[in-house]
Each structure stands twice: as C-alpha cells, then as structure tokens.
Amino acid sequence: MAEKILIAYYSKTGNTKRAAEEIAKMTGGTLHRIVPQKTYPDSYFATVAVAKWESLKGEKPALADKVEGIGGYDKILVGFPIWWFGCPQLIKTFMESYDFDGKKVYPFCTHGGSGPKNSTRDIKAICPKADVKDCFDATKNLNETAVKEWLEF
Ligand SMILES: Cc1cc2nc3c(=O)[nH]c(=O)nc-3n(C[C@H](O)[C@H](O)[C@H](O)COP(=O)(O)O)c2cc1C
C-alpha cells in the first residue's frame, strides 16, 4: 500500500508554499496550509520585529484550523520559512497541537541565506518521542533526487 504523506506548511510570502507544492507533485502528498489566527504585518521589517518579540516571550500564536486524521499519515512533512535562525513560533504551536510520538517527522525550510540553522533542534525539543529528521533545505536542494533521498524513498 502506498505511504500516506502529509505536507503541512506555513508560508508568509509564498516561497515555502511553492516548495511545498513542488514536493506535493514529487510525492503525491496531501497539502495542508498552516494558518495563524493573528495577522502578521505586510512589511518585512515589521514582521521581523513581531517575530523577534514572539520568540523572546515564547509566545505560541494560535492556529486558525486543524488537520483531520493526522495519526493516519505515515510521514509528516512540516515546512516553514526560517525566522530568526529557527522555526517560527507558529510552527512550535503546530508541533504542540498533535501527538507525534513514534511518528516520522520531516521538517523542511526556505530561507534568505542562513540555511536551516536551529530548526531541527527547535522541533526535536517539542516532540522528543517523534522520529524527527534533519531539516531539509528547500531553498538550496529542491530537486527530485534530493527530495526522494531525504524522504527515504
Ligand atoms: C521574521 C523573519 C525572520 C527571518 N529570519 C531569517 C533568518 O534568520 N535567516 C534567513 O536566512 N532568512 C530569514 N528570513 C527570510 C525568510 O526565511 C525567507 O524569505 C523565506 O523564504 C520566506 O518564506 P515564505 O515566503 O514562505 O514566507 C526571515 C524572514 C522574516 C519575515
């Protein structure tokens, strides 16, 4: 039986969305857009300030919706932009909102040059009982060979 793959992603300006859509084409996975209840500012610099503040306060922004039947997926891909050298606080909310114990979790990111930085560590800290793989750098490595190797096909 084919593996069931979930591709959950957050994207503010479209880069991670495009990466998630490419990965969906390559894998046949189901896309789920992670949406915050709050609205981030339009401007890049204002968002940088809001994100810094969220991270300093350890704020966990609320999610606008839920993934149904997450337990039924064999591989859970979680995509996001790198914010302040790690994953956005919203992704931490997402990781805390479901039971990932014993699940295979494949983080992936887009970024502006820093690479995945602390994002694998951030996610492992939230779900220590999940099998969290190293964060895939979709800005640098988005091709079918690299994606299939990352996803252990
Ligand atoms: C709040 C904020 C913080 C960011 N921090 C970093 C960073 O630490 N390293 C980096 O390379 N890019 C950083 N960026 C750039 C984004 O990671 C990059 O533009 C990403 O591809 C945006 O993805 P999106 O279009 O899916 O929102 C930051 C952008 C924002 C808005």
The ligand as an ORCA input file, in Angstrom:
! r2SCAN-3c Opt
* xyz 0 1
  C      10.570     37.427     10.643
  C      11.573     36.964      9.628
  C      12.793     36.436     10.054
  C      13.699     35.911      9.126
  N      14.865     35.357      9.582
  C      15.712     34.781      8.693
  C      16.910     34.122      9.131
  O      17.206     34.051     10.331
  N      17.705     33.568      8.196
  C      17.430     33.641      6.836
  O      18.208     33.147      6.037
  N      16.277     34.235      6.398
  C      15.422     34.784      7.286
  N      14.253     35.367      6.829
  C      13.912     35.263      5.388
  C      12.902     34.120      5.135
  O      13.299     32.913      5.795
  C      12.791     33.797      3.637
  O      12.498     34.947      2.906
  C      11.733     32.713      3.391
  O      11.970     32.081      2.153
  C      10.324     33.271      3.393
  O       9.412     32.197      3.201
  P       7.875     32.449      2.842
  O       7.843     33.190      1.521
  O       7.319     31.071      2.708
  O       7.259     33.224      3.950
  C      13.375     35.940      7.738
  C      12.164     36.496      7.317
  C      11.268     37.017      8.250
  C       9.972     37.618      7.777
*
